[in-house]
């Protein structure tokens, strides 16, 4: 059974324009979180996320396999981030947190929200503290839940390399979080 994202991609490829808004809504937050982690600045991340979604629609005819829509979108996001970083004089050396804006229910107690925000801040600092080559893999595998194969293809590295970087990245995160 296909995911809603794959179904929306199929509809868009078939010319169904009514799928455009749900598609954007499906990816908007995920792409923004990823670009924020990659860019480090909210304004840059917003611009890159917008550019990403624009490029997705401009190049939709290049999506050959709708079931690969998620890694395809994140490949475009990654390329947009790299382009932004190359152009920026103030390009950061690190990315920002995936779970910075945690999914919170409105009935959560205030103290739980504060604890969650503190944990997210610690995670964000830890993610910024690991080298980009490990951070990218951790974000794509753990936050975006791409498969090892999808991550390897997106980053143009071997699956063994993805596994190695994921293991090392997680270990670095653990070490930084324990010291936080």
C-alpha positions as CSV (number, residue, x, y, z in Angstrom):
1,X,0.0,0.0,0.0
2,X,1.3,3.4,-1.0
3,X,1.8,6.3,1.5
4,X,-0.3,9.4,1.1
5,X,2.7,11.2,-0.3
6,X,3.1,8.5,-3.0
7,X,-0.6,8.7,-3.9
8,X,-0.4,12.5,-4.2
9,X,2.7,12.2,-6.4
10,X,0.9,9.8,-8.7
11,X,-2.1,12.1,-8.9
12,X,0.1,15.1,-9.7
13,X,2.0,13.1,-12.4
14,X,-1.4,12.2,-13.9
15,X,-2.3,15.9,-14.1
16,X,-4.6,16.1,-11.1
17,X,-4.0,19.7,-9.9
18,X,-6.2,19.2,-6.9
19,X,-3.4,17.1,-5.4
20,X,-1.0,20.1,-5.3
21,X,-2.2,21.7,-2.1
22,X,-2.3,18.5,-0.1
23,X,1.2,17.6,-1.5
24,X,2.6,20.9,-0.3
25,X,1.0,20.5,3.1
26,X,2.4,17.0,3.4
27,X,6.0,18.1,2.7
28,X,6.1,21.7,3.9
29,X,7.0,21.1,7.5
30,X,9.3,18.2,6.8
31,X,11.2,20.2,4.2
32,X,11.4,23.3,6.5
33,X,12.7,21.3,9.4
34,X,15.4,19.7,7.2
35,X,16.4,23.0,5.6
36,X,16.5,24.7,9.0
37,X,18.9,22.0,10.2
38,X,21.0,22.3,7.1
39,X,21.0,26.2,6.8
40,X,21.2,27.2,10.5
41,X,19.1,30.4,10.0
42,X,15.3,30.5,10.0
43,X,15.2,33.1,7.2
44,X,17.5,31.0,5.0
45,X,15.6,27.9,5.8
46,X,12.2,29.4,4.9
47,X,13.7,30.6,1.6
48,X,15.3,27.3,0.8
49,X,12.1,25.4,1.7
50,X,10.1,27.5,-0.6
51,X,12.7,27.1,-3.4
52,X,12.7,23.4,-2.8
53,X,8.9,23.1,-3.2
54,X,9.0,25.3,-6.3
55,X,11.7,23.2,-7.8
56,X,9.7,20.1,-7.0
57,X,6.8,21.3,-9.0
58,X,9.0,22.7,-11.8
59,X,10.7,19.3,-12.2
60,X,7.8,17.0,-11.4
61,X,8.0,15.5,-14.8
62,X,11.5,14.2,-13.9
63,X,10.0,12.0,-11.1
64,X,10.2,8.6,-12.7
65,X,9.1,6.5,-9.7
66,X,6.4,8.1,-7.5
67,X,7.2,5.6,-4.8
68,X,10.6,7.4,-4.5
69,X,9.0,10.9,-4.0
70,X,10.2,11.4,-0.5
71,X,13.9,10.8,-1.2
72,X,13.5,12.8,-4.4
73,X,12.1,15.8,-2.6
74,X,14.9,15.6,0.0
75,X,17.5,15.4,-2.8
76,X,16.1,18.7,-4.1
77,X,16.1,20.2,-0.6
78,X,19.7,19.1,-0.1
79,X,20.8,20.6,-3.4
80,X,18.9,23.9,-2.6
81,X,20.7,24.0,0.8
82,X,24.1,23.5,-0.7
83,X,23.4,26.2,-3.3
84,X,22.3,28.6,-0.6
85,X,25.3,27.8,1.5
86,X,27.7,28.5,-1.5
87,X,26.0,31.9,-2.1
88,X,25.9,33.0,1.5
89,X,28.8,35.0,3.0
90,X,27.4,34.1,6.4
91,X,27.0,30.4,5.8
92,X,27.0,28.5,9.1
93,X,29.3,25.6,9.7
94,X,26.5,23.6,11.3
95,X,22.9,22.8,10.7
96,X,20.0,23.3,13.1
97,X,17.6,20.8,14.9
98,X,15.0,18.6,13.2
99,X,12.8,18.4,16.2
100,X,13.2,22.1,17.1
101,X,9.5,22.6,16.6
102,X,8.2,19.5,18.4
103,X,4.9,18.1,17.6
104,X,3.0,19.1,20.7
105,X,-0.7,18.5,21.6
106,X,-2.5,21.6,22.7
107,X,-3.5,20.0,26.0
108,X,0.2,19.4,27.1
109,X,0.9,20.9,30.5
110,X,3.2,24.0,30.5
111,X,6.0,22.2,32.4
112,X,6.0,19.4,29.9
113,X,6.3,21.9,27.1
114,X,9.2,23.6,28.8
115,X,11.0,20.2,29.3
116,X,10.4,19.3,25.7
117,X,11.8,22.7,24.6
118,X,14.9,22.2,26.7
119,X,15.4,18.7,25.3
120,X,15.0,20.0,21.8
121,X,17.5,22.8,22.5
122,X,20.0,20.2,23.8
123,X,19.4,18.0,20.7
124,X,19.8,21.0,18.5
125,X,23.1,22.0,20.1
126,X,24.3,18.4,19.9
127,X,23.3,18.1,16.2
128,X,25.2,21.3,15.5
129,X,28.2,19.8,17.3
130,X,28.7,16.9,15.0
131,X,30.3,17.1,11.5
132,X,27.9,17.7,8.6
133,X,28.7,14.3,7.0
134,X,27.3,12.5,10.1
135,X,24.5,15.1,10.7
136,X,23.1,14.6,7.2
137,X,22.8,10.9,7.7
138,X,21.3,11.1,11.2
139,X,18.7,13.6,9.9
140,X,17.7,11.6,6.9
141,X,17.6,8.3,8.6
142,X,16.3,9.1,12.1
143,X,14.3,12.3,11.5
144,X,13.0,11.8,8.0
145,X,12.9,8.0,8.2
146,X,14.5,7.4,4.8
147,X,15.8,3.9,4.3
148,X,19.5,3.1,4.2
149,X,19.3,2.7,0.4
150,X,17.4,5.9,-0.1
151,X,19.9,7.8,2.1
152,X,22.9,6.3,0.3
153,X,21.4,7.3,-3.1
154,X,20.6,10.8,-2.0
155,X,24.0,11.4,-0.5
156,X,25.8,9.5,-3.3
157,X,27.6,7.2,-0.9
158,X,27.5,3.4,-0.3
159,X,25.0,1.8,2.0
160,X,27.9,0.6,4.2
161,X,29.0,4.2,4.5
162,X,25.5,5.3,5.5
163,X,25.5,2.6,8.3
164,X,28.9,3.6,9.4
165,X,28.1,7.4,9.5
166,X,24.8,6.7,11.2
167,X,26.5,4.7,13.9
168,X,29.2,7.3,14.4
169,X,26.8,10.2,14.3
170,X,24.5,8.6,16.9
171,X,27.5,7.9,19.1
172,X,28.7,11.5,18.8
173,X,25.2,12.7,19.6
174,X,25.0,10.5,22.7
175,X,28.3,11.8,23.9
176,X,27.3,15.4,23.4
177,X,23.9,14.9,25.0
178,X,25.3,13.1,28.0
179,X,27.6,16.1,28.5
180,X,24.8,18.7,28.0
